[in-house]
Amino acid sequence: MPQDFRQQADRVDRMATRVGVDLEEALFRGDITPDTISDAVIACAGCPDPGHCDGWLARAEAADRPEQTAPGYCRNRDLLAGLQVRGR
């Protein structure tokens, strides 16, 4: 698996965690499929400014508190918001 793909997958998982979404649990519940996760990683890979996202994640992780939503520029914001609703 190429390093970039692993980095993108990690970024998607970190973003999901920050907004209170457990992707593995959502997968087991049947809310998403493995293809959904792959599509999210591909969408993330298309982001023109991953460094901005990394900074947002670093600040959110340092604050050690969940965020209400992913940032407006996140290409997976709608997916994560839908999973937040289903997980409640």
C-alpha positions in Angstrom: 0.0 0.0 0.0 1.6 3.3 -1.0 2.5 5.7 1.8 0.2 8.4 0.5 -2.8 6.1 0.7 -1.9 5.2 4.3 -1.5 8.8 5.2 -4.9 9.7 3.6 -6.6 6.7 5.4 -5.1 7.9 8.7 -6.3 11.4 8.0 -9.9 10.2 7.3 -9.9 8.1 10.5 -8.5 10.9 12.6 -11.1 13.3 11.2 -13.9 10.8 11.9 -12.6 10.3 15.5 -12.5 14.1 16.1 -16.2 14.4 15.2 -17.2 11.4 17.2 -17.6 8.8 14.4 -16.1 5.3 14.8 -15.7 4.1 11.2 -15.2 0.5 12.3 -18.4 0.5 14.3 -20.3 2.2 11.4 -19.0 -0.6 9.2 -20.1 -3.3 11.6 -23.6 -1.6 11.9 -23.9 -1.7 8.2 -24.1 2.1 8.0 -21.2 2.1 5.5 -19.4 -0.4 3.3 -15.7 -0.9 2.8 -16.2 0.9 -0.5 -17.6 3.9 1.3 -14.4 4.1 3.3 -12.2 3.7 0.2 -14.2 6.5 -1.5 -13.7 8.7 1.6 -9.9 8.1 1.4 -9.9 8.9 -2.3 -11.9 12.1 -1.7 -9.4 13.1 1.0 -6.6 12.4 -1.4 -8.1 15.0 -3.8 -7.9 17.7 -1.2 -5.8 20.6 -2.5 -4.5 21.6 1.0 -4.0 18.5 3.3 -1.6 20.6 5.4 -4.5 22.8 6.5 -6.4 19.7 7.5 -3.4 18.4 9.4 -3.2 21.6 11.3 -6.9 21.5 12.2 -6.5 17.9 13.4 -3.4 18.7 15.4 -5.2 21.6 17.2 -8.4 19.5 17.8 -6.3 16.6 19.1 -4.3 18.9 21.4 -7.5 20.3 22.8 -8.5 16.6 23.5 -12.2 17.3 22.9 -14.5 16.2 20.1 -15.6 18.7 17.4 -19.2 19.2 16.4 -18.5 18.9 12.7 -15.7 18.5 10.3 -14.4 21.8 8.8 -16.4 23.2 5.9 -13.7 22.4 3.4 -13.5 18.7 4.3 -14.5 16.6 1.3 -16.0 14.0 3.7 -18.0 16.4 5.9 -21.4 15.2 4.6 -20.5 11.6 5.0 -19.3 12.2 8.6 -22.3 14.3 9.5 -24.6 11.5 8.3 -22.7 9.0 10.4 -22.9 11.2 13.4 -26.7 11.1 13.1 -26.9 7.4 12.6 -24.5 6.7 15.6 -26.7 8.6 18.1 
